[in-house]
Amino acid sequence: MGKIILFLVLAFVAYIVIKGAARRSRPPSAAERPPELMVACERCKVNLPRSEALEDGGHFYCSEEHRRLGAG
Ligand SMILES: [Zn+2]
């Protein structure tokens, strides 16, 4: 009976060790990547990712409406 309990304890310890090793070897998460360049809308000054901004004449806008209205 004592051997079964010892085996269960060892199995549990091995499970924790393997789980911990798997967590450490994970590839870098999205949070660890460099942040995307942020730009400010010329109209309302809201910050948004470069990839989502509309560019017009070297200026960035948050929406088509603000691009049309231009810098205010
Ligand atoms: Zn805007």
N, CA, C, O and the ligand as a Tripos MOL2 file, in Angstrom:
@<TRIPOS>MOLECULE
protein
  289   287    73     0     0
PROTEIN
NO_CHARGES

@<TRIPOS>ATOM
      1 N           0.8370   -1.2150    0.0000 N.3       1 MET1
      2 CA          0.0000    0.0000    0.0000 C.3       1 MET1
      3 C           0.8630    1.2520    0.0000 C.2       1 MET1
      4 O           0.5890    2.2160   -0.7150 O.2       1 MET1
      5 N           1.9180    1.2200    0.8210 N.am      2 GLY2
      6 CA          2.8320    2.3640    0.8880 C.3       2 GLY2
      7 C           3.5040    2.6370   -0.4470 C.2       2 GLY2
      8 O           3.7630    3.7920   -0.7860 O.2       2 GLY2
      9 N           3.7870    1.5820   -1.2080 N.am      3 LYS3
     10 CA          4.4320    1.7540   -2.5150 C.3       3 LYS3
     11 C           3.5120    2.4410   -3.5120 C.2       3 LYS3
     12 O           3.9670    3.2150   -4.3540 O.2       3 LYS3
     13 N           2.2180    2.1560   -3.4150 N.am      4 ILE4
     14 CA          1.2510    2.7890   -4.3440 C.3       4 ILE4
     15 C           1.1890    4.2880   -4.0960 C.2       4 ILE4
     16 O           1.1610    5.0850   -5.0340 O.2       4 ILE4
     17 N           1.1660    4.6630   -2.8070 N.am      5 ILE5
     18 CA          1.1300    6.0940   -2.4690 C.3       5 ILE5
     19 C           2.4090    6.7760   -2.9560 C.2       5 ILE5
     20 O           2.3570    7.8720   -3.5150 O.2       5 ILE5
     21 N           3.5630    6.1220   -2.7420 N.am      6 LEU6
     22 CA          4.8440    6.6690   -3.1980 C.3       6 LEU6
     23 C           4.8270    6.8540   -4.7100 C.2       6 LEU6
     24 O           5.2880    7.8710   -5.2280 O.2       6 LEU6
     25 N           4.2810    5.8410   -5.4240 N.am      7 PHE7
     26 CA          4.2020    5.9220   -6.8790 C.3       7 PHE7
     27 C           3.3290    7.1020   -7.3120 C.2       7 PHE7
     28 O           3.6780    7.8270   -8.2440 O.2       7 PHE7
     29 N           2.1930    7.2920   -6.6330 N.am      8 LEU8
     30 CA          1.2890    8.3910   -6.9670 C.3       8 LEU8
     31 C           1.9550    9.7540   -6.7340 C.2       8 LEU8
     32 O           1.7890   10.6860   -7.5210 O.2       8 LEU8
     33 N           2.7200    9.8460   -5.6200 N.am      9 VAL9
     34 CA          3.4360   11.0930   -5.3110 C.3       9 VAL9
     35 C           4.4690   11.3700   -6.4010 C.2       9 VAL9
     36 O           4.5850   12.4980   -6.8800 O.2       9 VAL9
     37 N           5.2200   10.3380   -6.7920 N.am     10 LEU10
     38 CA          6.2430   10.5070   -7.8390 C.3      10 LEU10
     39 C           5.5990   10.8830   -9.1770 C.2      10 LEU10
     40 O           6.1260   11.7180   -9.9130 O.2      10 LEU10
     41 N           4.4630   10.2640   -9.4850 N.am     11 ALA11
     42 CA          3.7630   10.5750  -10.7320 C.3      11 ALA11
     43 C           3.2870   12.0220  -10.7290 C.2      11 ALA11
     44 O           3.3560   12.7110  -11.7470 O.2      11 ALA11
     45 N           2.8060   12.4730   -9.5770 N.am     12 PHE12
     46 CA          2.3380   13.8590   -9.4470 C.3      12 PHE12
     47 C           3.4970   14.8350   -9.6240 C.2      12 PHE12
     48 O           3.3720   15.8420  -10.3220 O.2      12 PHE12
     49 N           4.6310   14.5250   -8.9810 N.am     13 VAL13
     50 CA          5.8180   15.3850   -9.0920 C.3      13 VAL13
     51 C           6.2900   15.4390  -10.5490 C.2      13 VAL13
     52 O           6.6070   16.5090  -11.0680 O.2      13 VAL13
     53 N           6.3340   14.2690  -11.2010 N.am     14 ALA14
     54 CA          6.7520   14.2150  -12.6020 C.3      14 ALA14
     55 C           5.8110   15.0420  -13.4770 C.2      14 ALA14
     56 O           6.2550   15.7270  -14.3980 O.2      14 ALA14
     57 N           4.5130   14.9750  -13.1880 N.am     15 TYR15
     58 CA          3.5140   15.7400  -13.9400 C.3      15 TYR15
     59 C           3.7740   17.2460  -13.8120 C.2      15 TYR15
     60 O           3.7240   17.9740  -14.8030 O.2      15 TYR15
     61 N           4.0520   17.7110  -12.5840 N.am     16 ILE16
     62 CA          4.3240   19.1380  -12.3400 C.3      16 ILE16
     63 C           5.5910   19.5680  -13.0830 C.2      16 ILE16
     64 O           5.6250   20.6330  -13.6990 O.2      16 ILE16
     65 N           6.6440   18.7230  -13.0210 N.am     17 VAL17
     66 CA          7.9210   19.0540  -13.6680 C.3      17 VAL17
     67 C           7.7310   19.1490  -15.1860 C.2      17 VAL17
     68 O           8.2100   20.0910  -15.8170 O.2      17 VAL17
     69 N           7.0280   18.1670  -15.7710 N.am     18 ILE18
     70 CA          6.8160   18.1630  -17.2270 C.3      18 ILE18
     71 C           5.9650   19.3620  -17.6380 C.2      18 ILE18
     72 O           6.2420   20.0070  -18.6490 O.2      18 ILE18
     73 N           4.9400   19.6570  -16.8610 N.am     19 LYS19
     74 CA          4.0720   20.8120  -17.1410 C.3      19 LYS19
     75 C           4.8790   22.1130  -17.1070 C.2      19 LYS19
     76 O           4.7200   22.9780  -17.9680 O.2      19 LYS19
     77 N           5.7510   22.2350  -16.0920 N.am     20 GLY20
     78 CA          6.5750   23.4320  -15.9590 C.3      20 GLY20
     79 C           7.5540   23.5680  -17.1140 C.2      20 GLY20
     80 O           7.7660   24.6700  -17.6190 O.2      20 GLY20
     81 N           8.1570   22.4520  -17.5400 N.am     21 ALA21
     82 CA          9.1120   22.4740  -18.6440 C.3      21 ALA21
     83 C           8.4130   22.8560  -19.9360 C.2      21 ALA21
     84 O           8.9690   23.5970  -20.7460 O.2      21 ALA21
     85 N           7.1960   22.3590  -20.1390 N.am     22 ALA22
     86 CA          6.4360   22.6810  -21.3410 C.3      22 ALA22
     87 C           6.1200   24.1650  -21.3880 C.2      22 ALA22
     88 O           6.1430   24.7770  -22.4560 O.2      22 ALA22
     89 N           5.8230   24.7500  -20.2240 N.am     23 ARG23
     90 CA          5.4880   26.1750  -20.1620 C.3      23 ARG23
     91 C           6.7150   27.0210  -20.4920 C.2      23 ARG23
     92 O           6.6100   28.0320  -21.1870 O.2      23 ARG23
     93 N           7.8790   26.6060  -19.9910 N.am     24 ARG24
     94 CA          9.1060   27.3800  -20.2350 C.3      24 ARG24
     95 C           9.5290   27.3290  -21.6990 C.2      24 ARG24
     96 O          10.0960   28.2970  -22.2060 O.2      24 ARG24
     97 N           9.2620   26.2100  -22.3930 N.am     25 SER25
     98 CA          9.7210   26.0490  -23.7690 C.3      25 SER25
     99 C           8.7290   26.5990  -24.7910 C.2      25 SER25
    100 O           8.9190   26.4420  -25.9970 O.2      25 SER25
    101 N           7.6780   27.2370  -24.3050 N.am     26 ARG26
    102 CA          6.6810   27.8280  -25.2060 C.3      26 ARG26
    103 C           7.3110   28.9110  -26.0860 C.2      26 ARG26
    104 O           8.2070   29.6120  -25.6160 O.2      26 ARG26
    105 N           6.8890   29.0740  -27.3270 N.am     27 PRO27
    106 CA          7.3890   30.1860  -28.1300 C.3      27 PRO27
    107 C           6.9250   31.5190  -27.5480 C.2      27 PRO27
    108 O           5.9380   31.5560  -26.8130 O.2      27 PRO27
    109 N           7.6130   32.6070  -27.8610 N.am     28 PRO28
    110 CA          7.2220   33.9040  -27.2920 C.3      28 PRO28
    111 C           5.7740   34.2390  -27.6440 C.2      28 PRO28
    112 O           5.3180   34.0150  -28.7650 O.2      28 PRO28
    113 N           5.0750   34.7770  -26.6650 N.am     29 SER29
    114 CA          3.6690   35.1280  -26.8840 C.3      29 SER29
    115 C           3.5610   36.4540  -27.6260 C.2      29 SER29
    116 O           4.5620   37.1340  -27.8530 O.2      29 SER29
    117 N           2.3540   36.8090  -27.9940 N.am     30 ALA30
    118 CA          2.1040   38.0540  -28.7260 C.3      30 ALA30
    119 C           2.5350   39.2690  -27.9160 C.2      30 ALA30
    120 O           2.9710   40.2770  -28.4710 O.2      30 ALA30
    121 N           2.4070   39.1610  -26.6000 N.am     31 ALA31
    122 CA          2.7520   40.3030  -25.7390 C.3      31 ALA31
    123 C           4.2460   40.5830  -25.7570 C.2      31 ALA31
    124 O           4.6670   41.6960  -25.4410 O.2      31 ALA31
    125 N           5.0710   39.5760  -26.1270 N.am     32 GLU32
    126 CA          6.5110   39.7500  -26.1150 C.3      32 GLU32
    127 C           7.0410   40.2840  -27.4530 C.2      32 GLU32
    128 O           8.2190   40.6270  -27.5570 O.2      32 GLU32
    129 N           6.1860   40.3540  -28.4660 N.am     33 ARG33
    130 CA          6.6170   40.9030  -29.7480 C.3      33 ARG33
    131 C           6.7400   42.4200  -29.6210 C.2      33 ARG33
    132 O           6.0890   43.0200  -28.7650 O.2      33 ARG33
    133 N           7.5700   43.0500  -30.4660 N.am     34 PRO34
    134 CA          7.6370   44.5140  -30.4030 C.3      34 PRO34
    135 C           6.2790   45.1130  -30.7590 C.2      34 PRO34
    136 O           5.6100   44.6190  -31.6670 O.2      34 PRO34
    137 N           5.8610   46.1640  -30.0600 N.am     35 PRO35
    138 CA          4.5510   46.7430  -30.3230 C.3      35 PRO35
    139 C           4.4930   47.3900  -31.7010 C.2      35 PRO35
    140 O           5.4960   47.8960  -32.2050 O.2      35 PRO35
    141 N           3.3280   47.3690  -32.2920 N.am     36 GLU36
    142 CA          3.1510   47.9790  -33.6120 C.3      36 GLU36
    143 C           3.2420   49.4930  -33.4910 C.2      36 GLU36
    144 O           2.8210   50.0760  -32.4920 O.2      36 GLU36
    145 N           3.7910   50.1140  -34.5100 N.am     37 LEU37
    146 CA          3.9130   51.5650  -34.5320 C.3      37 LEU37
    147 C           2.5360   52.2100  -34.4620 C.2      37 LEU37
    148 O           1.6280   51.8440  -35.2090 O.2      37 LEU37
    149 N           2.3890   53.1730  -33.5580 N.am     38 MET38
    150 CA          1.1210   53.8720  -33.4010 C.3      38 MET38
    151 C           1.2240   55.2470  -34.0580 C.2      38 MET38
    152 O           2.2610   55.9080  -33.9930 O.2      38 MET38
    153 N           0.1430   55.6550  -34.6830 N.am     39 VAL39
    154 CA          0.0950   56.9740  -35.2990 C.3      39 VAL39
    155 C          -1.1400   57.6960  -34.7570 C.2      39 VAL39
    156 O          -2.0840   57.0610  -34.2870 O.2      39 VAL39
    157 N          -1.1210   59.0310  -34.8290 N.am     40 ALA40
    158 CA         -2.2380   59.8300  -34.3280 C.3      40 ALA40
    159 C          -3.0320   60.3800  -35.5010 C.2      40 ALA40
    160 O          -2.4620   60.8350  -36.4930 O.2      40 ALA40
    161 N          -4.3480   60.3350  -35.3800 N.am     41 CYS41
    162 CA         -5.2290   60.9070  -36.3940 C.3      41 CYS41
    163 C          -5.0240   62.4190  -36.4220 C.2      41 CYS41
    164 O          -5.0240   63.0730  -35.3790 O.2      41 CYS41
    165 N          -4.8510   62.9660  -37.6170 N.am     42 GLU42
    166 CA         -4.6260   64.4110  -37.7470 C.3      42 GLU42
    167 C          -5.8600   65.2090  -37.3240 C.2      42 GLU42
    168 O          -5.7490   66.3670  -36.9220 O.2      42 GLU42
    169 N          -7.0090   64.5950  -37.4140 N.am     43 ARG43
    170 CA         -8.2670   65.2970  -37.1230 C.3      43 ARG43
    171 C          -8.5940   65.2700  -35.6230 C.2      43 ARG43
    172 O          -8.7720   66.3170  -35.0010 O.2      43 ARG43
    173 N          -8.6680   64.0770  -35.0590 N.am     44 CYS44
    174 CA         -9.1230   63.9590  -33.6670 C.3      44 CYS44
    175 C          -8.0150   63.5300  -32.7170 C.2      44 CYS44
    176 O          -8.2460   63.3970  -31.5160 O.2      44 CYS44
    177 N          -6.8020   63.3110  -33.2480 N.am     45 LYS45
    178 CA         -5.6190   62.9880  -32.4420 C.3      45 LYS45
    179 C          -5.7120   61.6510  -31.7320 C.2      45 LYS45
    180 O          -4.9390   61.3950  -30.8090 O.2      45 LYS45
    181 N          -6.6290   60.7980  -32.1340 N.am     46 VAL46
    182 CA         -6.7230   59.4770  -31.5220 C.3      46 VAL46
    183 C          -5.5610   58.6260  -32.0410 C.2      46 VAL46
    184 O          -5.1910   58.7100  -33.2120 O.2      46 VAL46
    185 N          -4.9940   57.8080  -31.1510 N.am     47 ASN47
    186 CA         -3.9000   56.9250  -31.5520 C.3      47 ASN47
    187 C          -4.4510   55.6040  -32.0470 C.2      47 ASN47
    188 O          -5.3750   55.0390  -31.4620 O.2      47 ASN47
    189 N          -3.8740   55.1240  -33.1280 N.am     48 LEU48
    190 CA         -4.2950   53.8390  -33.6710 C.3      48 LEU48
    191 C          -3.1090   53.1820  -34.3610 C.2      48 LEU48
    192 O          -2.1670   53.8690  -34.7570 O.2      48 LEU48
    193 N          -3.1420   51.8380  -34.5130 N.am     49 PRO49
    194 CA         -2.0170   51.1650  -35.1730 C.3      49 PRO49
    195 C          -1.8300   51.6560  -36.6010 C.2      49 PRO49
    196 O          -2.7980   51.9460  -37.3040 O.2      49 PRO49
    197 N          -0.5810   51.7440  -37.0170 N.am     50 ARG50
    198 CA         -0.2210   52.1990  -38.3550 C.3      50 ARG50
    199 C          -0.9790   51.4240  -39.4380 C.2      50 ARG50
    200 O          -1.3980   51.9960  -40.4440 O.2      50 ARG50
    201 N          -1.1500   50.1080  -39.2150 N.am     51 SER51
    202 CA         -1.7840   49.2540  -40.2230 C.3      51 SER51
    203 C          -3.2740   49.5470  -40.3640 C.2      51 SER51
    204 O          -3.8790   49.1940  -41.3760 O.2      51 SER51
    205 N          -3.8820   50.1980  -39.3430 N.am     52 GLU52
    206 CA         -5.3210   50.4880  -39.3870 C.3      52 GLU52
    207 C          -5.5880   51.9380  -39.7740 C.2      52 GLU52
    208 O          -6.7350   52.3200  -40.0070 O.2      52 GLU52
    209 N          -4.5180   52.7530  -39.8440 N.am     53 ALA53
    210 CA         -4.7040   54.1660  -40.1430 C.3      53 ALA53
    211 C          -4.7860   54.3820  -41.6530 C.2      53 ALA53
    212 O          -4.2230   53.6150  -42.4340 O.2      53 ALA53
    213 N          -5.4980   55.4400  -42.0500 N.am     54 LEU54
    214 CA         -5.5550   55.8480  -43.4510 C.3      54 LEU54
    215 C          -4.5160   56.9470  -43.6500 C.2      54 LEU54
    216 O          -4.4850   57.9250  -42.9030 O.2      54 LEU54
    217 N          -3.6570   56.7760  -44.6730 N.am     55 GLU55
    218 CA         -2.6130   57.7560  -44.9180 C.3      55 GLU55
    219 C          -2.9980   58.6150  -46.1040 C.2      55 GLU55
    220 O          -3.4960   58.1130  -47.1120 O.2      55 GLU55
    221 N          -2.7650   59.9120  -45.9800 N.am     56 ASP56
    222 CA         -3.0600   60.8400  -47.0730 C.3      56 ASP56
    223 C          -2.0940   62.0090  -46.9890 C.2      56 ASP56
    224 O          -2.1420   62.7950  -46.0420 O.2      56 ASP56
    225 N          -1.2360   62.1210  -47.9590 N.am     57 GLY57
    226 CA         -0.2850   63.2290  -48.0000 C.3      57 GLY57
    227 C           0.6420   63.2650  -46.8000 C.2      57 GLY57
    228 O           0.9930   64.3420  -46.3190 O.2      57 GLY57
    229 N           1.0430   62.0960  -46.3120 N.am     58 GLY58
    230 CA          1.9620   62.0360  -45.1880 C.3      58 GLY58
    231 C           1.2700   62.1960  -43.8480 C.2      58 GLY58
    232 O           1.9330   62.1680  -42.8120 O.2      58 GLY58
    233 N          -0.0490   62.3620  -43.8390 N.am     59 HIS59
    234 CA         -0.8020   62.4580  -42.5900 C.3      59 HIS59
    235 C          -1.6250   61.1910  -42.4060 C.2      59 HIS59
    236 O          -1.9680   60.5050  -43.3690 O.2      59 HIS59
    237 N          -1.9300   60.9000  -41.1550 N.am     60 PHE60
    238 CA         -2.7030   59.7000  -40.8270 C.3      60 PHE60
    239 C          -4.0580   60.0890  -40.2600 C.2      60 PHE60
    240 O          -4.2050   61.0780  -39.5420 O.2      60 PHE60
    241 N          -5.0410   59.2710  -40.6100 N.am     61 TYR61
    242 CA         -6.4050   59.5210  -40.1380 C.3      61 TYR61
    243 C          -7.0060   58.2180  -39.6240 C.2      61 TYR61
    244 O          -6.6430   57.1290  -40.0690 O.2      61 TYR61
    245 N          -7.9390   58.3530  -38.6720 N.am     62 CYS62
    246 CA         -8.5320   57.1690  -38.0500 C.3      62 CYS62
    247 C          -9.6490   56.6020  -38.8980 C.2      62 CYS62
    248 O          -9.9770   55.4220  -38.7750 O.2      62 CYS62
    249 N         -10.2390   57.4140  -39.7520 N.am     63 SER63
    250 CA        -11.3750   56.9640  -40.5480 C.3      63 SER63
    251 C         -11.4300   57.7180  -41.8690 C.2      63 SER63
    252 O         -10.7950   58.7610  -42.0280 O.2      63 SER63
    253 N         -12.1950   57.1810  -42.8130 N.am     64 GLU64
    254 CA        -12.3590   57.8220  -44.1040 C.3      64 GLU64
    255 C         -12.9630   59.2200  -43.9550 C.2      64 GLU64
    256 O         -12.6000   60.1420  -44.6850 O.2      64 GLU64
    257 N         -13.8890   59.3660  -43.0000 N.am     65 GLU65
    258 CA        -14.5310   60.6760  -42.7580 C.3      65 GLU65
    259 C         -13.4980   61.7100  -42.3330 C.2      65 GLU65
    260 O         -13.4970   62.8360  -42.8300 O.2      65 GLU65
    261 N         -12.6220   61.3250  -41.4140 N.am     66 HIS66
    262 CA        -11.6110   62.2650  -40.9230 C.3      66 HIS66
    263 C         -10.5670   62.5490  -41.9970 C.2      66 HIS66
    264 O         -10.0220   63.6520  -42.0460 O.2      66 HIS66
    265 N         -10.2760   61.5670  -42.8650 N.am     67 ARG67
    266 CA         -9.3620   61.8070  -43.9810 C.3      67 ARG67
    267 C          -9.9580   62.8560  -44.8970 C.2      67 ARG67
    268 O          -9.2470   63.7350  -45.3830 O.2      67 ARG67
    269 N         -11.2660   62.7720  -45.1380 N.am     68 ARG68
    270 CA        -11.9670   63.7140  -46.0240 C.3      68 ARG68
    271 C         -11.9930   65.1130  -45.3890 C.2      68 ARG68
    272 O         -11.7960   66.1130  -46.0790 O.2      68 ARG68
    273 N         -12.2390   65.1780  -44.0650 N.am     69 LEU69
    274 CA        -12.3020   66.4600  -43.3760 C.3      69 LEU69
    275 C         -10.9140   67.0850  -43.2420 C.2      69 LEU69
    276 O         -10.7880   68.3080  -43.1790 O.2      69 LEU69
    277 N          -9.8690   66.2490  -43.1970 N.am     70 GLY70
    278 CA         -8.5070   66.7400  -43.0900 C.3      70 GLY70
    279 C          -8.1880   67.2110  -41.6860 C.2      70 GLY70
    280 O          -9.0060   67.0930  -40.7740 O.2      70 GLY70
    281 N          -6.9750   67.7520  -41.5220 N.am     71 ALA71
    282 CA         -6.5520   68.2060  -40.2060 C.3      71 ALA71
    283 C          -7.4050   69.3860  -39.7710 C.2      71 ALA71
    284 O          -7.6010   70.3460  -40.5170 O.2      71 ALA71
    285 N          -7.9000   69.2910  -38.5630 N.am     72 GLY72
    286 CA         -8.7880   70.3470  -38.0800 C.3      72 GLY72
    287 C          -8.1480   71.1040  -36.9600 C.2      72 GLY72
    288 O          -8.7480   72.0350  -36.4220 O.2      72 GLY72
    289 ZN         -9.9610   60.8590  -36.3220 Zn       73 ZN73
@<TRIPOS>BOND
     1     1     2 1
     2     2     3 1
     3     3     4 2
     4     3     5 am
     5     5     6 1
     6     6     7 1
     7     7     8 2
     8     7     9 am
     9     9    10 1
    10    10    11 1
    11    11    12 2
    12    11    13 am
    13    13    14 1
    14    14    15 1
    15    15    16 2
    16    15    17 am
    17    17    18 1
    18    18    19 1
    19    19    20 2
    20    19    21 am
    21    21    22 1
    22    22    23 1
    23    23    24 2
    24    23    25 am
    25    25    26 1
    26    26    27 1
    27    27    28 2
    28    27    29 am
    29    29    30 1
    30    30    31 1
    31    31    32 2
    32    31    33 am
    33    33    34 1
    34    34    35 1
    35    35    36 2
    36    35    37 am
    37    37    38 1
    38    38    39 1
    39    39    40 2
    40    39    41 am
    41    41    42 1
    42    42    43 1
    43    43    44 2
    44    43    45 am
    45    45    46 1
    46    46    47 1
    47    47    48 2
    48    47    49 am
    49    49    50 1
    50    50    51 1
    51    51    52 2
    52    51    53 am
    53    53    54 1
    54    54    55 1
    55    55    56 2
    56    55    57 am
    57    57    58 1
    58    58    59 1
    59    59    60 2
    60    59    61 am
    61    61    62 1
    62    62    63 1
    63    63    64 2
    64    63    65 am
    65    65    66 1
    66    66    67 1
    67    67    68 2
    68    67    69 am
    69    69    70 1
    70    70    71 1
    71    71    72 2
    72    71    73 am
    73    73    74 1
    74    74    75 1
    75    75    76 2
    76    75    77 am
    77    77    78 1
    78    78    79 1
    79    79    80 2
    80    79    81 am
    81    81    82 1
    82    82    83 1
    83    83    84 2
    84    83    85 am
    85    85    86 1
    86    86    87 1
    87    87    88 2
    88    87    89 am
    89    89    90 1
    90    90    91 1
    91    91    92 2
    92    91    93 am
    93    93    94 1
    94    94    95 1
    95    95    96 2
    96    95    97 am
    97    97    98 1
    98    98    99 1
    99    99   100 2
   100    99   101 am
   101   101   102 1
   102   102   103 1
   103   103   104 2
   104   103   105 am
   105   105   106 1
   106   106   107 1
   107   107   108 2
   108   107   109 am
   109   109   110 1
   110   110   111 1
   111   111   112 2
   112   111   113 am
   113   113   114 1
   114   114   115 1
   115   115   116 2
   116   115   117 am
   117   117   118 1
   118   118   119 1
   119   119   120 2
   120   119   121 am
   121   121   122 1
   122   122   123 1
   123   123   124 2
   124   123   125 am
   125   125   126 1
   126   126   127 1
   127   127   128 2
   128   127   129 am
   129   129   130 1
   130   130   131 1
   131   131   132 2
   132   131   133 am
   133   133   134 1
   134   134   135 1
   135   135   136 2
   136   135   137 am
   137   137   138 1
   138   138   139 1
   139   139   140 2
   140   139   141 am
   141   141   142 1
   142   142   143 1
   143   143   144 2
   144   143   145 am
   145   145   146 1
   146   146   147 1
   147   147   148 2
   148   147   149 am
   149   149   150 1
   150   150   151 1
   151   151   152 2
   152   151   153 am
   153   153   154 1
   154   154   155 1
   155   155   156 2
   156   155   157 am
   157   157   158 1
   158   158   159 1
   159   159   160 2
   160   159   161 am
   161   161   162 1
   162   162   163 1
   163   163   164 2
   164   163   165 am
   165   165   166 1
   166   166   167 1
   167   167   168 2
   168   167   169 am
   169   169   170 1
   170   170   171 1
   171   171   172 2
   172   171   173 am
   173   173   174 1
   174   174   175 1
   175   175   176 2
   176   175   177 am
   177   177   178 1
   178   178   179 1
   179   179   180 2
   180   179   181 am
   181   181   182 1
   182   182   183 1
   183   183   184 2
   184   183   185 am
   185   185   186 1
   186   186   187 1
   187   187   188 2
   188   187   189 am
   189   189   190 1
   190   190   191 1
   191   191   192 2
   192   191   193 am
   193   193   194 1
   194   194   195 1
   195   195   196 2
   196   195   197 am
   197   197   198 1
   198   198   199 1
   199   199   200 2
   200   199   201 am
   201   201   202 1
   202   202   203 1
   203   203   204 2
   204   203   205 am
   205   205   206 1
   206   206   207 1
   207   207   208 2
   208   207   209 am
   209   209   210 1
   210   210   211 1
   211   211   212 2
   212   211   213 am
   213   213   214 1
   214   214   215 1
   215   215   216 2
   216   215   217 am
   217   217   218 1
   218   218   219 1
   219   219   220 2
   220   219   221 am
   221   221   222 1
   222   222   223 1
   223   223   224 2
   224   223   225 am
   225   225   226 1
   226   226   227 1
   227   227   228 2
   228   227   229 am
   229   229   230 1
   230   230   231 1
   231   231   232 2
   232   231   233 am
   233   233   234 1
   234   234   235 1
   235   235   236 2
   236   235   237 am
   237   237   238 1
   238   238   239 1
   239   239   240 2
   240   239   241 am
   241   241   242 1
   242   242   243 1
   243   243   244 2
   244   243   245 am
   245   245   246 1
   246   246   247 1
   247   247   248 2
   248   247   249 am
   249   249   250 1
   250   250   251 1
   251   251   252 2
   252   251   253 am
   253   253   254 1
   254   254   255 1
   255   255   256 2
   256   255   257 am
   257   257   258 1
   258   258   259 1
   259   259   260 2
   260   259   261 am
   261   261   262 1
   262   262   263 1
   263   263   264 2
   264   263   265 am
   265   265   266 1
   266   266   267 1
   267   267   268 2
   268   267   269 am
   269   269   270 1
   270   270   271 1
   271   271   272 2
   272   271   273 am
   273   273   274 1
   274   274   275 1
   275   275   276 2
   276   275   277 am
   277   277   278 1
   278   278   279 1
   279   279   280 2
   280   279   281 am
   281   281   282 1
   282   282   283 1
   283   283   284 2
   284   283   285 am
   285   285   286 1
   286   286   287 1
   287   287   288 2
@<TRIPOS>SUBSTRUCTURE
     1 MET1         2 RESIDUE 1 A MET
     2 GLY2         6 RESIDUE 1 A GLY
     3 LYS3        10 RESIDUE 1 A LYS
     4 ILE4        14 RESIDUE 1 A ILE
     5 ILE5        18 RESIDUE 1 A ILE
     6 LEU6        22 RESIDUE 1 A LEU
     7 PHE7        26 RESIDUE 1 A PHE
     8 LEU8        30 RESIDUE 1 A LEU
     9 VAL9        34 RESIDUE 1 A VAL
    10 LEU10       38 RESIDUE 1 A LEU
    11 ALA11       42 RESIDUE 1 A ALA
    12 PHE12       46 RESIDUE 1 A PHE
    13 VAL13       50 RESIDUE 1 A VAL
    14 ALA14       54 RESIDUE 1 A ALA
    15 TYR15       58 RESIDUE 1 A TYR
    16 ILE16       62 RESIDUE 1 A ILE
    17 VAL17       66 RESIDUE 1 A VAL
    18 ILE18       70 RESIDUE 1 A ILE
    19 LYS19       74 RESIDUE 1 A LYS
    20 GLY20       78 RESIDUE 1 A GLY
    21 ALA21       82 RESIDUE 1 A ALA
    22 ALA22       86 RESIDUE 1 A ALA
    23 ARG23       90 RESIDUE 1 A ARG
    24 ARG24       94 RESIDUE 1 A ARG
    25 SER25       98 RESIDUE 1 A SER
    26 ARG26      102 RESIDUE 1 A ARG
    27 PRO27      106 RESIDUE 1 A PRO
    28 PRO28      110 RESIDUE 1 A PRO
    29 SER29      114 RESIDUE 1 A SER
    30 ALA30      118 RESIDUE 1 A ALA
    31 ALA31      122 RESIDUE 1 A ALA
    32 GLU32      126 RESIDUE 1 A GLU
    33 ARG33      130 RESIDUE 1 A ARG
    34 PRO34      134 RESIDUE 1 A PRO
    35 PRO35      138 RESIDUE 1 A PRO
    36 GLU36      142 RESIDUE 1 A GLU
    37 LEU37      146 RESIDUE 1 A LEU
    38 MET38      150 RESIDUE 1 A MET
    39 VAL39      154 RESIDUE 1 A VAL
    40 ALA40      158 RESIDUE 1 A ALA
    41 CYS41      162 RESIDUE 1 A CYS
    42 GLU42      166 RESIDUE 1 A GLU
    43 ARG43      170 RESIDUE 1 A ARG
    44 CYS44      174 RESIDUE 1 A CYS
    45 LYS45      178 RESIDUE 1 A LYS
    46 VAL46      182 RESIDUE 1 A VAL
    47 ASN47      186 RESIDUE 1 A ASN
    48 LEU48      190 RESIDUE 1 A LEU
    49 PRO49      194 RESIDUE 1 A PRO
    50 ARG50      198 RESIDUE 1 A ARG
    51 SER51      202 RESIDUE 1 A SER
    52 GLU52      206 RESIDUE 1 A GLU
    53 ALA53      210 RESIDUE 1 A ALA
    54 LEU54      214 RESIDUE 1 A LEU
    55 GLU55      218 RESIDUE 1 A GLU
    56 ASP56      222 RESIDUE 1 A ASP
    57 GLY57      226 RESIDUE 1 A GLY
    58 GLY58      230 RESIDUE 1 A GLY
    59 HIS59      234 RESIDUE 1 A HIS
    60 PHE60      238 RESIDUE 1 A PHE
    61 TYR61      242 RESIDUE 1 A TYR
    62 CYS62      246 RESIDUE 1 A CYS
    63 SER63      250 RESIDUE 1 A SER
    64 GLU64      254 RESIDUE 1 A GLU
    65 GLU65      258 RESIDUE 1 A GLU
    66 HIS66      262 RESIDUE 1 A HIS
    67 ARG67      266 RESIDUE 1 A ARG
    68 ARG68      270 RESIDUE 1 A ARG
    69 LEU69      274 RESIDUE 1 A LEU
    70 GLY70      278 RESIDUE 1 A GLY
    71 ALA71      282 RESIDUE 1 A ALA
    72 GLY72      286 RESIDUE 1 A GLY
    73 ZN73       289 GROUP 0 **** ****
